[in-house]
Each structure stands twice: as C-alpha cells, then as structure tokens.
Amino acid sequence: MADNRSLTNSTALRDESVQRRVRHLGSARDGLKEWRLQRWTALALIPLGLYVAASMLRLATSDQTTAAAWLASPLAALLIILFVLAGLAHALVGLRSVVADYVHAPATLVAADLLIRGATILLAGASVLAVLKLFLNR
C-alpha cells in the first residue's frame, strides 16, 4: 500500500514538473495566430496570384517599356505590392514553422529565426522599392 501512495506521489510530482516545463511554450503561445496568418495570406494569394499570372501572360510578348508603363498604373502597382507582401508573409510563417519543427538547439533556432526575419524584411523592402521606383518613373 505504501508503494502505491509513493508511486502516486512521484507521478504527481513528475506531471507537475512536466507541466511547468511546457507552460508558455509551443502552439499554446502563438500558434493559432500564425495558423490564421498562414490561412489569410493563402487566401489573399489566390486572387493576387491569378492577377499576376494573367498580367505576366499578357505582358510576355511586350517590350520593357510597355511593362514599365503597365506597372506605372496605380492599380497594378498596388496589386503587385500586395502580392509580394502576402507572399513574403506566407513564406515567413511557413519557414518559421519548419525551422521550429526541425531545429531543436535554442541558439540555432534563434539564429535561424533572425536570419529568416531579416531576409524577409530585406526582400520586402527591396521589392516595394523596385515597384515604387517604376511607379514613380525614376
């Protein structure tokens, strides 16, 4: 009988220490927010991707001046910027999820996360700058 009680107490202590370790970690913290962002960006990419694909097919036989003139229109520039930003946000969430699943060393995880975020910010800035440069004809 004493063995059963000590086993129950040790199990309770083990479960409590496990609960302390996993509290504030994992999907309970911000997984739902990232899941929703992934789904919203996927939904946004459907019409934006169709627009970009149709535009590229239409511009495939044109010259550079015609393509630059097309991108100088406000609607085209806005939709291209939205497409690029939605695509990069979608990629950011997906890459962070893959890294979190397969990288277990904390230092490597932080370094990879910083690298992914930095590359995303750099690509977003360069992409928006390129579209704005063509839009403003400079």
N, C-alpha and C positions, 0 to 999 in steps of 0.2 A: 504494500500500500504506500509506503514511504517513497518507493521508487517511482510510482505513478505521479505522486504530487511533485516530486523533484523534476520529473520529466515534463510535466505540465508547466512548471515554473520556468524551466530552462527554455521551453518552446516559446512561452510568452515573452521572455527576455530577448530571445533571438528575433522574434517577429517585431518586437518594439525597436530593436536596433536596426533591422532592415527597413522598417518604416521611416526611421529618422534619416537613413542614408538616401532613400529615394524621394523624400519630400523636397519640393522645389526643383526637381529635375525632370527632364523628359517632356513628353507631349502635354502633360498637365499644365505646364507653364505657358507655352505659347504655340503649341502645335495646331490648335484649332484656327488661330489667326493666320498661320502660314498656309494651312489647308485651304481656307477660304480665299486667301490671296491667290493661291495657285489656280483655283477654280475660276475666279473672276477674271484673271488675266487670260486663262484659256478661252473663256467665253468672249472676251474682247478681241482676242487674236483671230477668231473665226471670220467676222466681217472685215476686219482690218487686213487680214491676210488675203482674203478674196479680192479686196480692192487693190492691194499692192500687186498681186499676181496679174489681175486684169490690166492694170496700168503698165506693168512691165511687158506684157504681151503686146499691148498696143504700141508701146514705145520701142519695141525690139528692132523695128526696121527704120526708125528715125535717127537723125543725127544728134550730136551732143547739144547743139543749140536748141533744138526742139525739146529735148528732155529737160534742159535747164529752164526753158520758158514754162514748161508744164509745172516744174517744181516751184517756180516763182509765184504760182497762184496760191492764194491763202488757204483754200480748202485742201489742196494736195499737200502743201507743206505741213498743215496741222495733222492730217491723217497719217502722213509718213512719220512725224514726230511721235504721235500716239502709238503707232505700230512698233517703232523702235523701243520706246519706253516700256510698253506692255511686254514685248518680247524679252527685254533685259530683266524686267521684274520677274517674269515667269522662269527664266533661266536661273536667276539668283536664288529663288526659293527652291528650285529643283536641285541645283548644285549643293546648296547648304544641306538639304535633306540627305543627299547621297553621302556627303562628307560626314555628316553626323552618324550615319548608319555604319560606315566602314572605318572611320578613323577613331581610335579609342584613346590615344595618348593625348592628355589635355593640352600640352604645349603645341603639338602638331595640329590639333583641332582649332586652336585659337589662331595659329599662323595661317592655316588654310582658309579659315573664315575671313580673316583680314585681307588675304590675297584675293579671294573671290569678291568681297565687297569693294575693294579698291579697283579691281579690274572692271567691275560693273559700273562704278561711278565714272571711271576714266572713259569707258566706251560710250556711256550715255552722254557725257559732256561733249565728246568729240563728234558724236552723231548729230546731236542737236545743233552744235556749232556749224557743222557742214551744211545741214538743211537750212539754217538761218542765213548762212553766207550766200547760198544760192537764192534764197527767198528775197534777200535784201539787195541782190545783184552787186556784190562787192568782190 
